[in-house]
Amino acid sequence: MKVVAGSYKLELSQFIELQSFSEFITDVGQETKNRLAKGSILVEVLKQSSGCPMNSSDQLPILSLGNQNILISLRMKEVQLFIDLYLGIPPWISLYLPPRLVGKSEPSK
């Protein structure tokens, strides 16, 4: 869990600072827009329903997908749907998938 989610604390704190800073700027660059989009996706990924927390075995692949920038192409309202569908896939399906499609446990650099 430390390997996969280790950088999230720093990324989320930078996202919060960047979000508050960008409220006062009218012209935001493309890189700033990308970082804001990734931060908002990470916040959405970390949301859990009240009274029903995820298991660590469910959290780990979702956080790994966030590190690989797979979720960035989704719209905000599609993130929770994607997570629900991803967690609904039976574990034995990964035996039939090519290794490049199975979530990696190491964060991308």
PAVO-694516 format. One record per residue (C-alpha): x, y, z; residue number from 0; residue in one letter. Coordinates in steps of 0.2 Angstrom, whole numbers, plus 5000, padded with zeros to 4 digits. Last residue first. Layout:
BEGIN
<bafi><xx>X</xx><yy>Y</yy><zz>Z</zz><pos>NUM</pos><code>a</code></bafi>
...
END
This chain:
BEGIN
<bafi><xx>5037</xx><yy>5039</yy><zz>4937</zz><pos>108</pos><code>k</code></bafi>
<bafi><xx>5023</xx><yy>5026</yy><zz>4937</zz><pos>107</pos><code>s</code></bafi>
<bafi><xx>5018</xx><yy>5018</yy><zz>4953</zz><pos>106</pos><code>p</code></bafi>
<bafi><xx>5022</xx><yy>4999</yy><zz>4956</zz><pos>105</pos><code>e</code></bafi>
<bafi><xx>5008</xx><yy>4987</yy><zz>4959</zz><pos>104</pos><code>s</code></bafi>
<bafi><xx>5003</xx><yy>4986</yy><zz>4940</zz><pos>103</pos><code>k</code></bafi>
<bafi><xx>4985</xx><yy>4984</yy><zz>4935</zz><pos>102</pos><code>g</code></bafi>
<bafi><xx>4982</xx><yy>4970</yy><zz>4923</zz><pos>101</pos><code>v</code></bafi>
<bafi><xx>4980</xx><yy>4976</yy><zz>4905</zz><pos>100</pos><code>l</code></bafi>
<bafi><xx>4999</xx><yy>4974</yy><zz>4901</zz><pos>99</pos><code>r</code></bafi>
<bafi><xx>4998</xx><yy>4956</yy><zz>4907</zz><pos>98</pos><code>p</code></bafi>
<bafi><xx>4986</xx><yy>4951</yy><zz>4893</zz><pos>97</pos><code>p</code></bafi>
<bafi><xx>4969</xx><yy>4946</yy><zz>4901</zz><pos>96</pos><code>l</code></bafi>
<bafi><xx>4963</xx><yy>4928</yy><zz>4903</zz><pos>95</pos><code>y</code></bafi>
<bafi><xx>4970</xx><yy>4925</yy><zz>4920</zz><pos>94</pos><code>l</code></bafi>
<bafi><xx>4963</xx><yy>4942</yy><zz>4925</zz><pos>93</pos><code>s</code></bafi>
<bafi><xx>4945</xx><yy>4936</yy><zz>4923</zz><pos>92</pos><code>i</code></bafi>
<bafi><xx>4948</xx><yy>4925</yy><zz>4938</zz><pos>91</pos><code>w</code></bafi>
<bafi><xx>4946</xx><yy>4940</yy><zz>4950</zz><pos>90</pos><code>p</code></bafi>
<bafi><xx>4928</xx><yy>4942</yy><zz>4945</zz><pos>89</pos><code>p</code></bafi>
<bafi><xx>4925</xx><yy>4960</yy><zz>4938</zz><pos>88</pos><code>i</code></bafi>
<bafi><xx>4913</xx><yy>4970</yy><zz>4950</zz><pos>87</pos><code>g</code></bafi>
<bafi><xx>4927</xx><yy>4980</yy><zz>4957</zz><pos>86</pos><code>l</code></bafi>
<bafi><xx>4930</xx><yy>4987</yy><zz>4939</zz><pos>85</pos><code>y</code></bafi>
<bafi><xx>4912</xx><yy>4991</yy><zz>4937</zz><pos>84</pos><code>l</code></bafi>
<bafi><xx>4910</xx><yy>5000</yy><zz>4953</zz><pos>83</pos><code>d</code></bafi>
<bafi><xx>4926</xx><yy>5009</yy><zz>4950</zz><pos>82</pos><code>i</code></bafi>
<bafi><xx>4921</xx><yy>5014</yy><zz>4932</zz><pos>81</pos><code>f</code></bafi>
<bafi><xx>4904</xx><yy>5020</yy><zz>4939</zz><pos>80</pos><code>l</code></bafi>
<bafi><xx>4913</xx><yy>5030</yy><zz>4952</zz><pos>79</pos><code>q</code></bafi>
<bafi><xx>4924</xx><yy>5039</yy><zz>4939</zz><pos>78</pos><code>v</code></bafi>
<bafi><xx>4911</xx><yy>5042</yy><zz>4926</zz><pos>77</pos><code>e</code></bafi>
<bafi><xx>4904</xx><yy>5057</yy><zz>4934</zz><pos>76</pos><code>k</code></bafi>
<bafi><xx>4921</xx><yy>5066</yy><zz>4934</zz><pos>75</pos><code>m</code></bafi>
<bafi><xx>4924</xx><yy>5062</yy><zz>4916</zz><pos>74</pos><code>r</code></bafi>
<bafi><xx>4936</xx><yy>5048</yy><zz>4912</zz><pos>73</pos><code>l</code></bafi>
<bafi><xx>4953</xx><yy>5051</yy><zz>4902</zz><pos>72</pos><code>s</code></bafi>
<bafi><xx>4962</xx><yy>5053</yy><zz>4919</zz><pos>71</pos><code>i</code></bafi>
<bafi><xx>4957</xx><yy>5036</yy><zz>4926</zz><pos>70</pos><code>l</code></bafi>
<bafi><xx>4971</xx><yy>5027</yy><zz>4917</zz><pos>69</pos><code>i</code></bafi>
<bafi><xx>4985</xx><yy>5039</yy><zz>4924</zz><pos>68</pos><code>n</code></bafi>
<bafi><xx>4995</xx><yy>5024</yy><zz>4930</zz><pos>67</pos><code>q</code></bafi>
<bafi><xx>4995</xx><yy>5031</yy><zz>4947</zz><pos>66</pos><code>n</code></bafi>
<bafi><xx>4976</xx><yy>5031</yy><zz>4947</zz><pos>65</pos><code>g</code></bafi>
<bafi><xx>4976</xx><yy>5013</yy><zz>4941</zz><pos>64</pos><code>l</code></bafi>
<bafi><xx>4987</xx><yy>5008</yy><zz>4956</zz><pos>63</pos><code>s</code></bafi>
<bafi><xx>4975</xx><yy>5017</yy><zz>4968</zz><pos>62</pos><code>l</code></bafi>
<bafi><xx>4960</xx><yy>5007</yy><zz>4961</zz><pos>61</pos><code>i</code></bafi>
<bafi><xx>4971</xx><yy>4991</yy><zz>4962</zz><pos>60</pos><code>p</code></bafi>
<bafi><xx>4975</xx><yy>4994</yy><zz>4980</zz><pos>59</pos><code>l</code></bafi>
<bafi><xx>4958</xx><yy>4999</yy><zz>4986</zz><pos>58</pos><code>q</code></bafi>
<bafi><xx>4949</xx><yy>4983</yy><zz>4983</zz><pos>57</pos><code>d</code></bafi>
<bafi><xx>4962</xx><yy>4972</yy><zz>4993</zz><pos>56</pos><code>s</code></bafi>
<bafi><xx>4962</xx><yy>4985</yy><zz>5006</zz><pos>55</pos><code>s</code></bafi>
<bafi><xx>4944</xx><yy>4983</yy><zz>5009</zz><pos>54</pos><code>n</code></bafi>
<bafi><xx>4932</xx><yy>4997</yy><zz>5004</zz><pos>53</pos><code>m</code></bafi>
<bafi><xx>4922</xx><yy>5007</yy><zz>5018</zz><pos>52</pos><code>p</code></bafi>
<bafi><xx>4904</xx><yy>5005</yy><zz>5019</zz><pos>51</pos><code>c</code></bafi>
<bafi><xx>4897</xx><yy>5016</yy><zz>5033</zz><pos>50</pos><code>g</code></bafi>
<bafi><xx>4897</xx><yy>5031</yy><zz>5022</zz><pos>49</pos><code>s</code></bafi>
<bafi><xx>4902</xx><yy>5028</yy><zz>5004</zz><pos>48</pos><code>s</code></bafi>
<bafi><xx>4920</xx><yy>5030</yy><zz>4999</zz><pos>47</pos><code>q</code></bafi>
<bafi><xx>4929</xx><yy>5044</yy><zz>4991</zz><pos>46</pos><code>k</code></bafi>
<bafi><xx>4947</xx><yy>5041</yy><zz>4987</zz><pos>45</pos><code>l</code></bafi>
<bafi><xx>4944</xx><yy>5039</yy><zz>4968</zz><pos>44</pos><code>v</code></bafi>
<bafi><xx>4935</xx><yy>5056</yy><zz>4968</zz><pos>43</pos><code>e</code></bafi>
<bafi><xx>4949</xx><yy>5065</yy><zz>4976</zz><pos>42</pos><code>v</code></bafi>
<bafi><xx>4961</xx><yy>5057</yy><zz>4964</zz><pos>41</pos><code>l</code></bafi>
<bafi><xx>4951</xx><yy>5062</yy><zz>4949</zz><pos>40</pos><code>i</code></bafi>
<bafi><xx>4950</xx><yy>5080</yy><zz>4956</zz><pos>39</pos><code>s</code></bafi>
<bafi><xx>4969</xx><yy>5080</yy><zz>4957</zz><pos>38</pos><code>g</code></bafi>
<bafi><xx>4971</xx><yy>5073</yy><zz>4940</zz><pos>37</pos><code>k</code></bafi>
<bafi><xx>4960</xx><yy>5087</yy><zz>4933</zz><pos>36</pos><code>a</code></bafi>
<bafi><xx>4969</xx><yy>5101</yy><zz>4943</zz><pos>35</pos><code>l</code></bafi>
<bafi><xx>4986</xx><yy>5094</yy><zz>4937</zz><pos>34</pos><code>r</code></bafi>
<bafi><xx>4980</xx><yy>5094</yy><zz>4919</zz><pos>33</pos><code>n</code></bafi>
<bafi><xx>4973</xx><yy>5112</yy><zz>4920</zz><pos>32</pos><code>k</code></bafi>
<bafi><xx>4989</xx><yy>5118</yy><zz>4928</zz><pos>31</pos><code>t</code></bafi>
<bafi><xx>4999</xx><yy>5110</yy><zz>4913</zz><pos>30</pos><code>e</code></bafi>
<bafi><xx>4987</xx><yy>5118</yy><zz>4901</zz><pos>29</pos><code>q</code></bafi>
<bafi><xx>4990</xx><yy>5135</yy><zz>4908</zz><pos>28</pos><code>g</code></bafi>
<bafi><xx>4977</xx><yy>5145</yy><zz>4918</zz><pos>27</pos><code>v</code></bafi>
<bafi><xx>4972</xx><yy>5162</yy><zz>4913</zz><pos>26</pos><code>d</code></bafi>
<bafi><xx>4959</xx><yy>5170</yy><zz>4925</zz><pos>25</pos><code>t</code></bafi>
<bafi><xx>4969</xx><yy>5167</yy><zz>4941</zz><pos>24</pos><code>i</code></bafi>
<bafi><xx>4961</xx><yy>5170</yy><zz>4958</zz><pos>23</pos><code>f</code></bafi>
<bafi><xx>4953</xx><yy>5153</yy><zz>4959</zz><pos>22</pos><code>e</code></bafi>
<bafi><xx>4969</xx><yy>5145</yy><zz>4952</zz><pos>21</pos><code>s</code></bafi>
<bafi><xx>4978</xx><yy>5148</yy><zz>4969</zz><pos>20</pos><code>f</code></bafi>
<bafi><xx>4965</xx><yy>5138</yy><zz>4979</zz><pos>19</pos><code>s</code></bafi>
<bafi><xx>4965</xx><yy>5124</yy><zz>4967</zz><pos>18</pos><code>q</code></bafi>
<bafi><xx>4984</xx><yy>5124</yy><zz>4966</zz><pos>17</pos><code>l</code></bafi>
<bafi><xx>4986</xx><yy>5123</yy><zz>4985</zz><pos>16</pos><code>e</code></bafi>
<bafi><xx>4973</xx><yy>5109</yy><zz>4986</zz><pos>15</pos><code>i</code></bafi>
<bafi><xx>4981</xx><yy>5099</yy><zz>4972</zz><pos>14</pos><code>f</code></bafi>
<bafi><xx>4998</xx><yy>5101</yy><zz>4980</zz><pos>13</pos><code>q</code></bafi>
<bafi><xx>4991</xx><yy>5093</yy><zz>4996</zz><pos>12</pos><code>s</code></bafi>
<bafi><xx>4983</xx><yy>5080</yy><zz>4985</zz><pos>11</pos><code>l</code></bafi>
<bafi><xx>4999</xx><yy>5076</yy><zz>4976</zz><pos>10</pos><code>e</code></bafi>
<bafi><xx>5010</xx><yy>5075</yy><zz>4992</zz><pos>9</pos><code>l</code></bafi>
<bafi><xx>4998</xx><yy>5063</yy><zz>5000</zz><pos>8</pos><code>k</code></bafi>
<bafi><xx>4995</xx><yy>5053</yy><zz>4985</zz><pos>7</pos><code>y</code></bafi>
<bafi><xx>5014</xx><yy>5049</yy><zz>4982</zz><pos>6</pos><code>s</code></bafi>
<bafi><xx>5014</xx><yy>5034</yy><zz>4994</zz><pos>5</pos><code>g</code></bafi>
<bafi><xx>4998</xx><yy>5026</yy><zz>4987</zz><pos>4</pos><code>a</code></bafi>
<bafi><xx>5006</xx><yy>5012</yy><zz>4977</zz><pos>3</pos><code>v</code></bafi>
<bafi><xx>5022</xx><yy>5009</yy><zz>4987</zz><pos>2</pos><code>v</code></bafi>
<bafi><xx>5014</xx><yy>5012</yy><zz>5004</zz><pos>1</pos><code>k</code></bafi>
<bafi><xx>5000</xx><yy>5000</yy><zz>5000</zz><pos>0</pos><code>m</code></bafi>
END
